Amino acid sequence: MRRKHVIFFVVVMFLTWNMLMYVTLVTKSPNALQHHHGDVKVKLNDLQEQIVLQIQENEKILHDLQQKQKQPSNEVVSQAVPKIVKPNNTGGLENKLSYNKVKADNVILPILMIACNRADAIQRSLDLVLKYRPDAKRFPIIVSQDCGHEETANMIQKYVTEHDVIHIKQPDLGKVNVPWPQRKFEGYYKISRHYKFALNQVFHTYNHSAVIIVEDDLDISPDFFEYFAATFRVLMSDNSLWCVSAWNDNGKRGMVKNDPELLHRTDFFPGLGWMMERNMWLELGPKWPDAFWDDWMRHPDQRKDRSCIRPEISRTSTFGKKGVSKGLFFEKHLKFIQLNEKYVAFTQKDLSYLIKENYDPAFHKFIYDLPEVSLKEVATDNTKHLSEVRVTYRTKPDFKAIAKHLGIMDDFKAGVERTAYRGVVSITFKDQRVHVAPPVEWKKYDLTWT
């Protein structure tokens, strides 16, 4: 509405100015009109030409103003040209800061919600985000829509009007030129294209310094925003970190420790509600892949031995059975992920223990000081008197056999098991904490384990 008011005001001012100029010049010498008709006619012709030229110039100015007012707006936003500019006031992120110098109470963390053609899903997700959002200024909401689905667009527009949600639209809705053997994966190509557009908008058009990325089929926990505001301090303090995720891939009910305050480091990129900062996008954006962006991020060329923070109990859960993956893993796995229900005041806690130089020595000592037991002993409850144990694997088949029995996801991405840190995967099995770990001399992941 503000844009329309500005444009209306400019039009009225231009038209008023033109009328005044016309009246002034025409009535400047009223007597002369009676005695010098020829001169007046010439002057009027000249005046008419000047007015036409002025109106044309005014129309050009008005058109330019309208175009400027559209950026940013509720209309289609074209993809921004990447540029390096000073970011907004989320902490001065050109260099990593010490943990104590990164303040959580003044962080601006926009929520980028990726949407397509599910009007009911976007409504559910936005309602929950708005319910738990503590501060509209600190956590602005940007919904980026692909697919051109009118019903979904209309639903988003309701939130634009009522809650100042920003609605941007992927301008390229054309088919993707996919090689014939991979045409069945066209949806993944479109998703990757959409992510690149949306993240360019966040960092290059809206000039944010960090972003929390969610999709339109996620529920969030009551402390979702508190979690990210607090872990932002860790992310900005540690060069060995490249993301914070709200997701635990092995976070099914009965497999997690009943401790909502427990946070971990992981070498596996989890996604499904995650935060990255501007400098990371400046690194990844120019080489963004055509498809399967999440697996691409898990490759050593992108990960570069960096890790993420993740919770023991997920701060997101997905209800997205319908989607490009056609419900793959949803019925068997995803729908059982436990969503945290207890609010944890993370910003009031010291999370510096998650910084690598603090975390790694304590983690290594803890894991390898645990009693080592066999899978058979765990399975037959012979170690129930021990609250936490370690089960060792040495080969890929070893791990897959252990994972199958304990209910752990057994796939690898670039040699890394889901949720693993330094090769260790930790879960709860029959109320006992079990840490599936490589030998103590472990050095790095084996890329052939895939």
WOFENRA-V458703 format. One record per pair of residues at least 6 apart in sequence whose ideal C-beta (glycine too) atoms are under 7 Angstrom apart, sorted by the first residue. I is the first residue (numbers start at 1). J is the second residue. Records with the same first field share a line. If there is no record, write none. Layout:
I: J ; J
This chain:
3: 69 ; 73
6: 69
7: 65 ; 66
10: 62 ; 65
11: 62
14: 58
18: 51 ; 54 ; 55
22: 47 ; 51
25: 47
32: 39 ; 40
33: 40
71: 77
72: 166 ; 205 ; 206
74: 157 ; 160 ; 167
76: 169 ; 171
77: 168 ; 169 ; 201 ; 205
78: 171
79: 171 ; 197 ; 200
80: 200 ; 201 ; 204 ; 205
82: 200 ; 204 ; 285 ; 286
83: 204
84: 282
85: 207
87: 93 ; 207 ; 208 ; 209 ; 278
88: 108 ; 207 ; 208 ; 209
89: 106 ; 108
90: 107 ; 108 ; 208 ; 209 ; 210
91: 97 ; 102 ; 107 ; 209 ; 236
93: 209 ; 236 ; 277 ; 278 ; 279
96: 236 ; 237 ; 238 ; 239
97: 236 ; 237
98: 237
99: 233 ; 234 ; 237 ; 352 ; 355
102: 233 ; 236 ; 237
104: 229 ; 230 ; 232 ; 233 ; 347
107: 138 ; 229 ; 232
108: 138 ; 208
109: 138 ; 139 ; 210 ; 212 ; 228 ; 229 ; 232
110: 139 ; 140 ; 142 ; 202 ; 208 ; 211
111: 129 ; 139 ; 141 ; 142 ; 212 ; 214
112: 142 ; 144 ; 198 ; 202 ; 211 ; 212 ; 213
113: 125 ; 141 ; 143 ; 214 ; 216
114: 144 ; 194 ; 195 ; 198 ; 215 ; 216
115: 122 ; 143 ; 144 ; 145 ; 152 ; 156 ; 216
116: 145 ; 146 ; 147 ; 149
117: 147 ; 149 ; 152
118: 152 ; 216 ; 322
119: 151 ; 152 ; 155
121: 216 ; 217 ; 320
122: 152 ; 155 ; 156 ; 216
123: 155
125: 216 ; 218
126: 159 ; 165
128: 219 ; 220
129: 141 ; 220
130: 163
132: 220 ; 222 ; 224 ; 225
133: 139 ; 225
134: 225
136: 164
139: 225
140: 166
141: 165 ; 166
142: 166 ; 168 ; 202
143: 156 ; 165 ; 166 ; 167
144: 168 ; 170 ; 194 ; 198 ; 201
145: 152 ; 153 ; 156 ; 167 ; 169 ; 170
146: 170 ; 190 ; 194
148: 173
156: 165 ; 167
157: 167
159: 165
160: 167
168: 201
170: 194 ; 197
172: 193
176: 186 ; 189 ; 190 ; 193
178: 185 ; 186 ; 189
185: 291
187: 324
188: 291 ; 292 ; 324
189: 290 ; 291
191: 324
192: 288 ; 289 ; 290 ; 291 ; 293
195: 293
196: 285 ; 288
199: 281 ; 285
200: 285
202: 208 ; 211
203: 278 ; 281
209: 277 ; 278
210: 232 ; 275 ; 276 ; 277 ; 278
211: 275 ; 276
212: 228 ; 275
213: 274
214: 273
217: 318 ; 319 ; 320 ; 323
218: 272 ; 273 ; 316 ; 318
219: 316 ; 317 ; 319 ; 339
220: 273 ; 315 ; 316
221: 315 ; 339 ; 340 ; 341
222: 341 ; 343
223: 315 ; 340 ; 343 ; 344 ; 346
224: 246 ; 315
226: 344 ; 345 ; 346 ; 347
227: 246 ; 311 ; 315 ; 346
228: 244 ; 275
229: 347
230: 346 ; 347 ; 349 ; 351
231: 244 ; 309 ; 351
232: 275
233: 351
234: 241 ; 309 ; 351 ; 354 ; 355
235: 241 ; 244 ; 275 ; 277
236: 277
237: 355
238: 355 ; 356
240: 306 ; 307 ; 356
241: 306 ; 307 ; 308 ; 309
242: 280 ; 306 ; 308
243: 269 ; 274 ; 275 ; 276 ; 308
244: 274 ; 275 ; 308 ; 309
245: 270 ; 271 ; 272 ; 273 ; 274 ; 308 ; 310
246: 272 ; 273 ; 274 ; 311 ; 314 ; 315 ; 316
247: 270 ; 271 ; 272 ; 273 ; 310 ; 314 ; 316
248: 256 ; 310 ; 311 ; 312 ; 313 ; 314 ; 419
249: 270 ; 409 ; 418 ; 419
250: 408 ; 409 ; 418 ; 419 ; 427
251: 313 ; 314 ; 337 ; 338
252: 336 ; 337 ; 338
253: 336 ; 338
255: 407 ; 427 ; 428
256: 312 ; 313 ; 338 ; 428
257: 312 ; 428 ; 433
259: 312
260: 313 ; 340 ; 342 ; 344
261: 344
262: 312
263: 309 ; 311 ; 312 ; 351 ; 354
264: 310 ; 312 ; 421
265: 307 ; 309 ; 354 ; 359 ; 421
266: 307 ; 308 ; 310 ; 419 ; 420 ; 421
267: 307 ; 416 ; 420 ; 421
268: 298 ; 413 ; 416 ; 417 ; 418 ; 419 ; 420
269: 294 ; 297 ; 298 ; 303 ; 308
270: 308 ; 310
271: 294
272: 316 ; 318
273: 315 ; 316
284: 302
289: 296
295: 413
296: 302
297: 303
298: 413 ; 414 ; 416
299: 414
300: 414
307: 421
309: 354
310: 419
313: 338 ; 340
314: 337 ; 338 ; 339 ; 340
315: 340
317: 337 ; 339
318: 334
321: 327 ; 330
352: 358
353: 359
367: 390 ; 424 ; 435 ; 437
368: 440
370: 388 ; 389 ; 390 ; 435
371: 386 ; 389 ; 390
372: 390 ; 392
373: 383 ; 389 ; 391
374: 391
375: 391 ; 402 ; 405
377: 383
378: 389 ; 391 ; 429 ; 434
379: 405
383: 389
384: 432
387: 432 ; 433
388: 433 ; 435
389: 432 ; 434
390: 435 ; 437
391: 402 ; 434 ; 436
392: 437 ; 439
393: 399 ; 402 ; 436 ; 438
394: 439
396: 449
399: 417 ; 436
400: 410
402: 436
403: 409 ; 410
404: 410
406: 427 ; 429 ; 434
408: 425 ; 427 ; 436
409: 418
411: 418
412: 449 ; 450
414: 447 ; 450
415: 445 ; 446 ; 447 ; 449 ; 450
416: 445
417: 425
419: 425
422: 442
423: 437 ; 438 ; 442 ; 445
424: 435 ; 436 ; 437
425: 436
426: 433 ; 435
427: 434
